[in-house]
Amino acid sequence: MLAYLASKAQFLEDAPTIEDKVRDQVLAKLKLNVGQSEYTAWRNSLGNAMFHALNTRDIPDDAVVAVEYRLNGRKFRIDFIVAGKDKAGRDSLVIIELKQWSEVEFSDLADHVKTFVGGGLRDERHPSYQAWSYLSHLSSFNEYVYENDVKITACAYLHNCVDSAVINNSRYENEINRAPVFVRGQAQFLRDFISESIATGTQTALLEKIDEAPMRPSPQLAESVGSMLQGNEDFVLLDEQKTVFEKIIKAGTDESKGKKVIIVTGGPGTGKSVISINALAVLTSKRFNAKYVTPNSAPRTVYESKIRSTFKRSEIGALFGGSASFTTTSKDSYDVLIVDEAHRLKKSTRFTPKGVNQIKEIIHSARVSVFFIDEAQKVTWADIGEIAEIEKFALAAGASVERLELSSQFRCNGSDDYLAWLDNTLGIRPTPDNYFSVERFDFKVVDSPLELHQMIREKNKVNNKSRVIAGYCWDWVSDKNLGAFDIVIPEFGYKAKWNLKDDGMTWIISPKSVEEVGCIHTCQGLELDYVGVIIGNDLRVIDGILVTDPSQRASTDKSLAGYKKGLKEDAVSAERKADEIIRNTYRTLLSRGMKGCFVYFTDPEVSKYFSSRL
């Protein structure tokens, strides 16, 4: 989404009040209010630094300037773009990452520096890496850019920084070669860099087409696991993803710091699993004893199935494991345990009688424990993965704790807006900006389950990456009677079977499973191109309010096992917990699609409720 867009000549005219014009456009087009610090930054960076940089005949007056280009919903942003044509007549963009920093220090993290941000000295991505990562993302995923071979170059401009010794140090040679960095007093070098790629101007239509173009989703992680474990960079880590990754690597390779726990929070599609596998690959290549752990076996089983042709069974067992396998492990047996989907961790079960608590056992077993967690994806009564619980056991083990956050969303066609809308509509958390564009993420409310399933069949013909999933409101009768159907909606003549019998946890990639219906247990932690979701009668609308009804869950569903006992002990708490589980389940199901989500509601009032929110 573009905020401010104008010719270079118009930008120079607007410069004296550019902060007002950009603020007004951000509010009008992006529906965002900005704080005083960002407003002041625009005045300094745009009205002063970029005014002087562009105020030259070397850059044509009809070149196009864009400010605040938000690629990923409204969080992933490019500060400044100059567009035109290069000397060969090719459409060309120059991305400029602007920084207010005045002083920069070295960081212990790779591709990072330290600077004063938010009132303290913090690790920040090197501006050259940041600019290049935006270039890479735009080149790889914007349909108009890659189909029309648009040339993109990138650089960074630290217009308040007078000493370039750190920012241009040779340790950052790779980053600087991909995107040079300029400091105060080097405006002419910046002009030369821009004019090298922008020889003649162009109309605003170029950037408008780029802005309107679909963003192709990143590759599905399951398809790339083997390549990543072999050291290939299939995913360019963006913004906070890069910082989280480097902090994990630093903690894992620094053996002098004692026991450490890292807690990484992030919603669906923020890159938790991508970072996990990348970190596993790098730590393993450095000869550290690291393991990827998931409480839910579905993602782990799918990843393992994808690498069986290139890795030995013993190697796979060393790299991947379940969360219940550390009950008898000696202290610090592992350098690093990377726990994905940590919200699904549990207390001991009848299958692990020697254990007490999986959080405690994992922290005990590793020098560094990394927990990737989204508390809004706790979907069964037995799930105990909570930040407070992790911190409690870390303190008891004498471990230091660091909390990190992933906020930008890279699934659902990179739409933060869709997840915000989903959270608000499901009543999970209120969000002030609760809308999204169906042009950017293909969301449809469908009137018939037959229509829904047929739509998914058609999408699945492309690459076998579309499936139907449902809330657990139908008994699993086919488990005992192979000829029976589980999900039966007679008014439409719709009949389908649950997935669990033949394909197990690899259902989501099985070629024939498009005819079946998956559940939360076989899709959580994984992703599809298109997902069709059948929402049962455990969601209802009363007096215009969306409510949950645990009584409509199937008797064979174990997710709410403990609910009836809880009602007798503390009815209010039990009702609250069941409500949370049902809402979280549908949030998880509705966020599996990278390109689109089609939904059928068994309750017409719930269908109307969702449709009215679009």
C-alpha positions in Angstrom: 0.0 0.0 0.0 1.4 3.4 -1.1 1.0 6.5 1.0 2.7 9.4 -0.6 3.3 9.3 -4.4 4.5 12.2 -6.6 7.0 13.3 -9.2 10.4 14.5 -7.9 9.5 18.0 -8.9 6.3 17.9 -6.8 8.2 16.3 -3.9 10.6 19.2 -3.9 7.7 21.6 -3.8 6.0 19.7 -1.0 9.2 19.4 1.1 8.6 22.4 3.4 5.4 20.7 4.8 6.1 17.1 3.7 5.5 15.7 7.2 1.9 17.0 7.1 1.3 15.6 3.6 2.7 12.2 4.4 0.8 12.0 7.7 -2.5 12.9 5.9 -1.9 10.3 3.2 -1.0 7.6 5.7 -4.2 8.2 7.6 -6.3 8.4 4.4 -4.8 5.4 2.6 -3.4 3.2 5.3 -5.9 4.1 8.1 -3.0 4.6 10.4 -2.3 7.4 12.9 1.3 8.2 13.6 3.1 9.4 16.7 5.1 12.6 17.2 8.5 10.8 16.8 7.6 9.4 13.4 6.1 12.8 12.3 9.4 14.5 13.3 11.4 11.8 11.6 9.6 12.6 8.3 10.4 16.3 8.7 14.1 15.5 9.1 14.5 12.7 6.7 12.2 13.8 3.9 11.9 17.6 4.2 15.6 18.1 4.8 17.9 15.1 4.0 16.0 13.7 0.9 15.1 17.2 -0.3 18.8 18.1 -0.6 19.7 14.7 -2.0 17.1 15.0 -4.9 17.6 18.7 -5.5 19.8 18.1 -8.5 19.5 18.1 -12.3 21.2 14.7 -12.3 17.9 13.2 -11.3 15.1 13.9 -13.7 12.2 16.1 -12.5 9.6 13.5 -13.7 11.2 10.7 -11.8 8.6 9.3 -9.3 9.0 9.4 -5.5 7.1 7.1 -3.1 7.1 7.5 0.6 6.0 4.8 3.1 5.4 1.9 0.8 3.9 -0.8 3.1 4.4 -4.2 1.6 3.3 -6.5 4.4 -0.1 -5.3 5.5 0.9 -2.2 7.4 4.1 -3.2 9.3 6.6 -4.1 6.6 7.6 -0.8 5.1 10.0 0.7 2.6 10.9 4.3 3.6 11.6 5.9 0.2 11.6 4.8 -3.4 12.7 6.6 -6.6 11.3 5.2 -9.8 12.0 5.8 -13.5 14.0 4.2 -16.3 17.7 3.4 -16.4 20.0 4.3 -19.3 18.8 1.3 -21.3 15.2 2.2 -20.9 14.3 -0.5 -18.4 11.9 0.2 -15.6 13.9 0.8 -12.5 13.4 1.4 -8.8 15.9 2.6 -6.1 15.0 1.7 -2.5 16.4 4.0 0.1 16.4 2.9 3.8 16.5 6.1 5.9 17.9 6.2 9.4 17.9 8.9 12.0 20.9 7.3 13.8 23.7 9.7 14.8 26.0 7.1 16.4 26.6 3.4 15.6 28.5 0.8 17.5 29.5 -2.8 16.7 27.1 -5.6 17.7 27.9 -9.2 18.7 25.1 -10.3 16.3 25.9 -11.0 12.6 24.6 -8.4 10.2 23.7 -6.1 13.1 24.9 -2.9 14.7 24.1 -1.2 18.0 22.5 2.2 18.1 20.2 4.3 20.4 16.6 3.4 19.6 13.6 3.7 21.9 15.6 5.2 24.8 18.3 2.6 24.9 21.3 1.0 23.1 19.8 -1.8 21.0 20.8 -4.4 18.4 19.4 -3.3 15.0 19.7 -4.8 11.5 22.6 -3.2 9.5 20.8 -0.8 7.2 22.4 -2.3 4.2 21.0 -5.8 5.1 17.6 -4.2 5.7 17.6 -2.4 2.4 18.8 -5.5 0.5 16.2 -7.8 2.2 13.4 -5.4 1.0 14.8 -5.5 -2.5 15.0 -9.3 -2.3 11.4 -9.6 -1.1 10.0 -7.2 -3.7 12.0 -8.9 -6.5 10.9 -12.4 -5.5 7.3 -11.9 -4.5 5.7 -8.9 -6.3 4.0 -10.3 -9.4 4.5 -7.2 -11.5 8.2 -6.8 -10.6 9.2 -10.3 -11.5 7.0 -10.7 -14.6 8.2 -7.4 -16.1 11.8 -7.7 -15.1 11.8 -4.4 -13.2 15.3 -3.5 -12.1 15.7 -2.8 -8.3 18.7 -1.4 -6.5 18.9 -0.5 -2.8 21.0 1.6 -0.4 20.8 3.1 3.0 21.2 6.8 4.1 22.2 7.7 7.7 21.9 11.4 7.2 22.6 12.3 10.9 25.7 10.0 11.2 29.0 11.8 10.6 31.4 8.8 11.3 31.2 5.9 8.8 33.9 3.8 10.4 31.5 1.3 12.0 28.7 1.3 9.5 31.1 0.8 6.6 33.5 -1.6 8.4 34.8 -4.5 6.4 32.9 -7.0 8.6 29.8 -5.8 6.8 31.4 -6.2 3.3 28.7 -8.6 2.0 25.9 -6.4 3.1 27.4 -3.2 1.7 28.3 -4.8 -1.6 24.6 -5.6 -2.0 23.3 -2.2 -0.8 25.8 0.6 -0.1 25.3 2.9 2.9 25.8 6.6 2.9 26.3 9.0 5.8 26.0 12.7 6.5 28.2 14.7 4.0 27.8 12.0 1.3 24.7 13.4 -0.4 26.5 13.6 -3.7 27.4 9.9 -3.5 23.7 9.2 -2.9 22.8 11.3 -5.9 25.2 9.5 -8.1 23.8 6.1 -6.9 20.3 7.2 -7.7 21.1 8.7 -11.1 23.0 5.6 -12.1 19.6 3.7 -12.1 17.2 6.6 -12.8 18.2 8.2 -16.1 14.8 9.3 -17.2 11.4 9.7 -15.5 8.3 7.7 -15.8 4.7 8.2 -14.9 3.3 7.2 -11.5 1.6 4.2 -13.2 4.7 2.1 -12.7 4.6 2.2 -8.9 0.8 2.1 -8.9 1.0 -1.2 -10.9 3.5 -2.6 -8.4 1.4 -1.5 -5.5 -1.7 -3.2 -7.0 0.0 -6.4 -8.0 -0.5 -9.6 -6.1 2.2 -10.7 -3.7 3.2 -14.3 -4.5 3.5 -16.2 -1.2 6.9 -17.4 -0.1 7.6 -21.1 -0.7 5.9 -23.5 1.6 8.3 -24.4 4.3 7.7 -28.2 4.0 9.0 -28.0 0.4 12.2 -26.2 1.4 13.2 -28.0 4.7 15.8 -30.3 3.0 17.4 -27.5 1.0 17.6 -25.4 4.1 19.2 -28.2 6.2 21.8 -28.5 3.4 22.8 -24.8 3.9 20.8 -23.1 1.2 19.2 -19.7 1.8 15.7 -20.4 0.6 14.1 -17.7 2.8 15.5 -14.2 3.2 14.8 -13.2 6.8 13.2 -9.8 7.2 13.2 -7.2 9.9 12.7 -8.8 13.4 13.0 -12.3 11.9 16.7 -11.6 11.2 17.3 -10.3 14.8 15.6 -13.3 16.4 17.6 -15.7 14.2 21.0 -14.1 15.0 20.2 -14.0 18.8 19.5 -17.8 18.7 22.7 -18.5 16.8 24.7 -16.3 19.2 23.2 -17.9 22.3 23.7 -21.4 20.9 27.4 -20.9 19.9 28.4 -19.0 23.1 29.2 -21.7 25.6 30.4 -19.3 28.3 27.0 -17.7 29.3 25.4 -20.5 31.3 21.9 -21.8 30.9 19.6 -19.6 28.7 16.0 -19.5 27.7 14.7 -17.5 24.7 11.0 -17.0 24.3 9.8 -15.8 20.9 6.2 -14.7 20.6 4.5 -14.4 17.2 1.1 -15.0 15.5 0.4 -17.3 12.5 2.7 -16.7 9.6 5.2 -14.5 11.4 8.1 -16.9 10.5 8.5 -18.9 13.7 9.0 -22.2 11.8 11.2 -20.7 9.1 13.5 -19.3 11.8 13.5 -22.6 13.7 14.6 -24.6 10.7 17.2 -22.0 9.6 18.6 -21.9 13.1 18.7 -25.8 13.2 20.6 -25.8 9.9 23.2 -23.3 10.9 23.8 -24.7 14.4 24.1 -28.2 13.1 26.6 -27.0 10.4 28.7 -25.4 13.2 28.8 -28.8 14.9 26.5 -27.9 17.8 24.1 -30.5 19.1 20.7 -28.9 18.2 17.3 -30.4 17.8 13.9 -29.2 16.4 11.1 -30.1 18.8 7.3 -29.9 18.3 4.6 -31.1 20.6 2.3 -31.6 17.6 3.6 -34.4 15.4 2.0 -33.2 12.2 4.6 -30.6 11.1 7.5 -32.7 12.3 6.2 -35.8 10.4 5.7 -33.8 7.2 9.2 -32.3 7.4 10.7 -35.7 8.0 8.9 -37.2 5.0 10.3 -34.4 2.8 13.9 -35.2 3.7 13.9 -39.0 3.7 15.5 -39.2 0.3 18.5 -37.0 1.3 19.1 -37.7 5.0 19.6 -41.0 6.8 17.0 -42.2 9.3 19.5 -41.8 12.1 20.2 -38.2 11.0 16.5 -37.4 10.9 16.1 -38.8 14.4 18.9 -36.6 15.7 17.5 -33.4 14.1 13.7 -33.8 14.9 11.9 -35.0 18.0 8.7 -34.8 20.0 8.4 -32.8 23.2 7.7 -35.9 25.4 11.2 -37.4 24.8 13.2 -35.6 27.4 11.9 -37.2 30.6 15.2 -39.0 31.4 17.6 -36.8 29.6 20.7 -35.6 31.5 21.2 -31.9 32.3 22.4 -29.9 29.3 22.6 -32.9 27.0 21.9 -30.6 24.1 23.4 -27.3 23.2 20.1 -26.0 21.8 16.6 -27.3 21.8 14.3 -25.3 19.4 10.7 -25.8 20.4 8.2 -24.8 17.7 4.5 -24.6 18.6 5.5 -24.3 22.3 1.9 -23.4 23.2 1.0 -27.1 22.7 3.4 -28.3 25.4 1.8 -30.5 28.1 2.2 -32.0 31.5 3.2 -35.6 31.8 0.7 -38.1 30.3 0.2 -41.8 30.6 2.6 -42.2 27.7 5.4 -40.5 29.6 4.9 -41.7 33.2 8.4 -40.7 34.3 7.9 -37.0 33.3 6.5 -34.1 35.2 6.2 -31.2 32.8 7.5 -30.8 29.3 8.6 -27.2 29.8 10.7 -28.2 32.8 12.2 -31.2 31.1 13.2 -29.3 28.0 14.9 -26.5 29.9 16.7 -29.1 32.0 17.9 -30.9 28.9 19.5 -28.0 27.0 22.0 -25.3 27.6 19.9 -23.1 25.4 16.1 -23.6 25.1 14.2 -21.6 22.5 10.4 -21.5 22.7 8.4 -20.2 19.8 4.9 -19.5 21.1 1.5 -18.1 20.3 -0.8 -18.4 23.3 -3.8 -17.8 21.0 -3.1 -21.2 19.4 -3.6 -23.3 22.5 -6.4 -25.6 21.2 -6.8 -28.4 23.7 -7.5 -28.6 27.4 -4.1 -30.2 28.0 -2.1 -27.4 26.4 0.0 -25.6 29.1 2.4 -23.7 26.9 2.3 -20.2 28.4 5.0 -17.5 28.7 4.5 -17.3 32.5 5.0 -21.0 32.9 8.2 -21.0 30.8 9.6 -18.1 32.8 8.7 -19.9 36.1 10.7 -23.0 35.1 13.5 -21.0 33.7 13.9 -19.1 36.9 13.9 -22.4 38.9 16.6 -23.8 36.6 18.8 -20.7 37.1 18.5 -19.7 33.4 18.5 -16.2 32.1 15.4 -15.3 30.0 15.2 -13.2 27.0 11.8 -12.4 25.3 11.6 -11.5 21.6 8.7 -10.7 19.4 7.7 -11.4 15.8 5.0 -9.1 14.5 5.0 -8.8 10.7 2.9 -11.5 9.0 4.2 -13.3 6.0 1.4 -15.9 5.4 -2.1 -15.0 4.1 -0.5 -13.1 1.2 1.6 -11.2 3.7 -1.5 -9.5 5.2 -1.2 -8.3 8.8 -4.7 -6.8 8.1 -6.3 -10.3 7.6 -5.0 -11.6 10.9 -6.1 -8.4 12.7 -9.6 -8.7 11.2 -9.7 -12.4 12.1 -8.8 -11.7 15.7 -11.3 -9.0 16.0 -14.1 -10.9 14.2 -13.6 -14.0 16.3 -13.5 -11.9 19.5 -10.0 -13.1 20.4 -8.6 -9.5 20.8 -10.0 -6.2 19.7 -7.9 -4.5 17.0 -8.3 -0.8 16.0 -7.7 -1.4 12.3 -9.9 -4.5 11.7 -10.3 -4.6 7.9 -8.5 -6.2 5.1 -8.6 -6.2 1.3 -10.2 -9.3 -0.4 -8.2 -8.2 -3.5 -5.0 -9.0 -1.6 -6.1 -12.1 0.2 -8.8 -14.3 -1.4 -11.4 -14.7 1.4 -15.0 -15.9 0.6 -18.0 -17.0 2.6 -19.6 -19.9 0.7 -23.2 -20.9 0.9 -22.8 -24.7 0.5 -20.2 -27.3 1.7 -20.5 -28.9 -1.7 -19.5 -25.7 -3.4 -16.7 -25.2 -0.9 -15.2 -28.6 -1.4 -15.4 -28.2 -5.2 -13.6 -24.9 -5.1 -10.8 -26.5 -3.1 -10.6 -29.4 -5.6 -10.1 -27.0 -8.4 -7.4 -25.1 -6.6 -5.7 -28.3 -5.7 -5.3 -29.3 -9.3 -2.6 -26.7 -9.6 0.0 -28.1 -7.2 -1.7 -30.4 -4.6 -1.5 -27.6 -1.9 -5.2 -27.0 -1.1 -7.3 -28.9 1.5 -10.6 -28.8 3.4 -10.4 -28.7 7.2 -13.1 -28.3 9.8 -13.9 -27.7 13.4 -14.3 -30.9 15.5 -18.1 -30.9 15.6 -18.7 -34.4 14.0 -17.9 -37.8 15.5 -15.1 -39.8 14.0 -17.3 -42.8 13.1 -15.2 -44.0 10.2 -12.5 -45.0 12.7 -14.5 -48.0 13.5 -16.6 -48.3 10.4 -14.6 -47.7 7.2 -17.7 -47.4 5.1 -19.2 -44.6 7.1 -19.0 -40.9 6.6 -18.1 -38.6 9.4 -19.1 -35.1 8.3 -22.6 -35.3 7.0 -24.7 -32.2 6.2 -27.9 -33.8 4.8 -29.6 -30.6 3.6 -26.9 -30.3 0.9 -26.2 -34.0 0.4 -22.7 -33.5 1.6 -20.7 -36.4 3.0 -17.0 -36.6 3.8 -14.6 -38.5 6.0 -12.1 -37.3 8.6 -8.5 -37.7 7.6 -6.8 -39.6 10.3 -7.1 -43.2 9.4 -4.9 -43.8 6.3 -2.4 -40.9 6.0 -1.9 -40.1 9.6 0.1 -36.9 10.2 1.1 -36.7 6.5 -2.5 -36.2 5.4 -1.8 -32.6 4.4 0.6 -33.6 1.6 -1.0 -36.9 0.6 -2.1 -36.7 -3.1 -5.6 -38.2 -2.5 -6.5 -36.5 0.7 -8.2 -33.5 -0.9 -11.4 -35.7 -0.8 -11.1 -35.9 3.0 -11.5 -33.3 5.7 -8.6 -32.4 8.0 -8.7 -31.3 11.6 -6.7 -29.0 13.9 -4.3 -31.8 14.8 -3.1 -32.5 11.2 -2.8 -28.9 10.0 -1.5 -26.8 12.9 2.0 -25.6 12.2 1.6 -26.2 8.5 0.5 -24.2 5.6 -1.5 -24.5 2.4 -2.1 -22.3 -0.7 -5.8 -22.4 -0.3 -7.8 -23.7 2.6 -11.5 -24.5 2.8 -12.9 -24.3 6.4 -16.1 -25.8 7.6 -17.2 -24.1 10.8 -19.7 -26.1 12.9 -22.3 -25.3 15.5 -19.8 -24.6 18.2 -19.9 -21.0 17.0 -23.2 -19.2 17.4 -24.6 -15.7 17.4 -26.8 -14.4 20.2 -28.0 -10.8 20.1 -25.4 -9.9 17.6 -22.6 -11.3 19.7 -20.4 -14.3 18.6 -20.4 -16.9 21.3 -19.1 -20.5 21.6 -21.0 -23.7 22.5 -18.8 -26.5 23.8 -21.7 -28.9 23.8 -21.6 -29.0 20.0 -18.1 -30.5 20.0 -18.0 -34.1 18.9 -18.0 -36.8 21.6 -14.8 -38.2 20.0 -13.0 -34.9 20.3 -10.3 -35.0 23.0 -9.5 -31.3 22.8 -12.1 -30.5 25.5 -11.3 -33.5 27.6 -11.4 -32.1 31.1 -14.2 -29.6 30.5 -16.9 -31.4 32.3 -14.7 -32.0 35.3 -13.7 -28.4 35.2 -17.4 -27.3 35.3 -17.8 -29.0 38.6 -14.7 -27.5 40.1 -14.9 -23.9 38.8 -17.6 -23.4 36.2 -16.6 -19.8 35.3 -13.0 -20.7 34.6 -14.0 -23.9 32.7 -16.4 -21.9 30.5 -13.7 -19.3 29.8 -11.1 -21.9 28.9 -13.5 -23.8 26.6 -14.4 -20.6 24.9 -10.8 -19.7 24.4 -10.0 -23.1 22.9 -12.9 -23.0 20.4 -12.0 -19.5 19.2 -8.3 -20.3 19.0 -9.1 -23.4 17.0 -10.9 -21.5 14.3 -8.2 -18.7 14.3 -5.7 -21.5 13.6 -7.8 -23.2 10.9 -8.7 -19.9 9.2 -5.0 -18.8 9.0 -3.6 -21.9 7.2 -4.0 -20.5 3.7 -1.2 -18.5 2.0 -3.3 -17.4 -0.9 -6.9 -17.7 0.2 -9.5 -19.1 2.5 -13.0 -20.2 1.7 -15.5 -20.7 4.6 -18.8 -22.5 5.0 -20.8 -22.0 8.2 -23.4 -24.6 9.3 -25.1 -21.8 11.3 -26.7 -19.2 8.9 -26.5 -16.5 11.5 -22.8 -17.0 12.0 -22.4 -16.8 8.2 -24.3 -13.5 8.2 -22.1 -12.3 11.1 -18.8 -12.9 9.3 -20.1 -11.6 6.0 -21.3 -8.4 7.6 -17.7 -7.8 8.9 -16.2 -7.9 5.4 
